[in-house]
Amino acid sequence: MKSKVNEAVACFNSGFNCSQSILSTYCEEFGLDKKTALKIASGFGGGMGRLQETCGAVLGAYLLIGLKHGHFLPEDRDSKEKAYALIQEFAMRFKERNKTTNCRELLGVDFITGNKQVASERVKKLCPKMVQDAAEIIEQIKVVAP
């Protein structure tokens, strides 16, 4: 299978948020349809509902890790530990590229108290890279097939 990194970035550039772009690009590999994926991830853009906490592209990747390795039986500690380990690895790799997984720090502007024009410009300029980085990492750590 070929890489879907460009598809994830194109999804973001078409108007979906960062989290939607990551989850919906790869969701069908896990039996989840795109419409449902877009709805599930819709509240995670802007660092969770524009709260600018964890980057939405990062959260989309965490959702994919959960889809592949998450546990659904309380006693399944192996799956839980696998998912946690991959989330930690993803976060480490993302931070190596971007210094943080925090949306406010990545963009360098506060959506609530900052200049709205500057915030909009930074989202358009910087967020495609965050989506690209998240997609590349999720493929590198083999959560999805490139």
C-alpha positions in Angstrom: 0.0 0.0 0.0 1.3 3.5 -0.8 1.7 6.3 1.7 -1.4 8.4 2.5 0.5 11.3 3.9 -0.4 13.6 1.1 -4.1 12.5 1.3 -4.1 13.5 5.0 -2.7 17.0 4.2 -5.1 17.4 1.3 -8.0 16.5 3.7 -6.9 19.3 6.0 -6.4 21.8 3.2 -10.0 21.0 2.0 -11.5 22.3 5.2 -11.5 19.5 7.8 -9.6 19.9 11.0 -6.3 18.3 11.9 -7.7 15.4 13.9 -10.3 14.6 11.2 -7.6 14.6 8.6 -5.6 12.0 10.3 -8.4 9.7 11.5 -10.4 9.8 8.3 -7.4 9.2 6.1 -6.7 5.8 7.7 -9.9 4.8 9.3 -11.1 2.3 6.7 -8.0 0.1 7.5 -9.8 -0.6 10.8 -13.4 -1.0 9.4 -14.5 2.5 10.3 -16.2 4.5 7.6 -15.0 8.0 6.8 -18.3 9.7 7.8 -18.1 8.2 11.3 -14.4 9.0 11.6 -15.0 12.6 10.6 -17.7 12.9 13.2 -15.7 11.2 16.0 -12.7 13.5 15.4 -14.7 16.7 14.8 -14.3 18.0 18.3 -10.6 17.4 18.6 -9.4 20.1 16.2 -7.7 23.2 17.5 -6.2 21.2 20.4 -9.6 19.8 21.5 -12.4 22.2 20.6 -10.0 25.2 20.2 -8.8 24.9 23.8 -5.3 24.5 22.3 -4.3 21.6 24.5 -2.9 18.5 22.7 -2.6 19.1 18.9 -5.5 17.6 17.0 -3.3 15.8 14.5 -1.6 14.1 17.5 -5.0 13.1 18.9 -6.1 11.7 15.6 -3.0 9.5 15.6 -3.8 8.4 19.2 -7.2 7.4 18.0 -5.7 5.3 15.3 -3.4 3.6 17.8 -6.4 2.8 19.9 -8.3 1.4 16.9 -5.4 -0.9 16.2 -4.1 -1.8 19.6 -6.7 -0.6 22.2 -8.1 -3.1 24.6 -11.8 -3.8 24.9 -11.6 -6.5 27.6 -10.7 -5.2 31.1 -8.2 -8.1 31.7 -6.4 -7.5 28.4 -3.3 -5.7 29.8 -1.1 -6.6 26.9 -3.2 -4.6 24.4 -3.4 -1.7 26.8 0.3 -1.7 27.4 1.0 -1.9 23.6 -1.3 1.1 22.9 0.3 3.1 25.7 3.8 2.3 24.5 2.9 3.3 20.9 1.3 6.6 22.1 4.5 7.4 24.0 6.7 6.5 21.0 4.5 8.7 18.7 4.7 11.6 21.2 8.4 11.3 21.4 8.9 11.3 17.7 6.4 14.2 17.2 8.3 16.2 19.9 11.6 15.5 18.2 10.2 17.2 15.1 8.2 20.0 16.8 9.4 20.3 20.4 5.9 19.9 21.8 2.5 18.3 21.2 0.7 21.3 22.6 -1.3 23.3 20.1 -0.8 26.7 21.7 2.9 26.2 21.8 3.0 24.8 18.2 1.2 27.8 16.8 2.6 30.5 19.1 -0.7 32.3 19.5 -3.7 32.0 21.8 -7.0 31.5 19.9 -9.0 33.2 22.7 -6.9 36.2 23.7 -4.6 36.5 20.7 -5.1 38.2 17.4 -7.7 36.2 15.3 -6.1 37.1 12.0 -2.6 36.0 13.2 -4.2 32.8 14.6 -5.9 32.1 11.2 -2.7 32.7 9.3 -0.7 30.4 11.5 -3.3 27.6 11.3 -3.1 27.8 7.5 0.7 27.9 7.5 1.7 25.6 10.3 -1.0 23.0 10.7 -0.5 21.2 7.4 3.0 20.4 8.6 1.6 19.0 11.9 -0.8 16.8 9.9 2.1 15.7 7.6 4.3 14.9 10.6 1.6 12.9 12.4 0.8 10.9 9.2 4.4 10.2 8.5 5.0 9.0 12.1 1.9 6.9 12.3 3.1 5.1 9.1 6.7 4.8 10.4 5.7 3.1 13.6 3.5 0.8 11.6 0.1 1.6 13.1 -1.0 1.9 9.5 0.4 0.5 6.3 2.3 3.0 4.2 
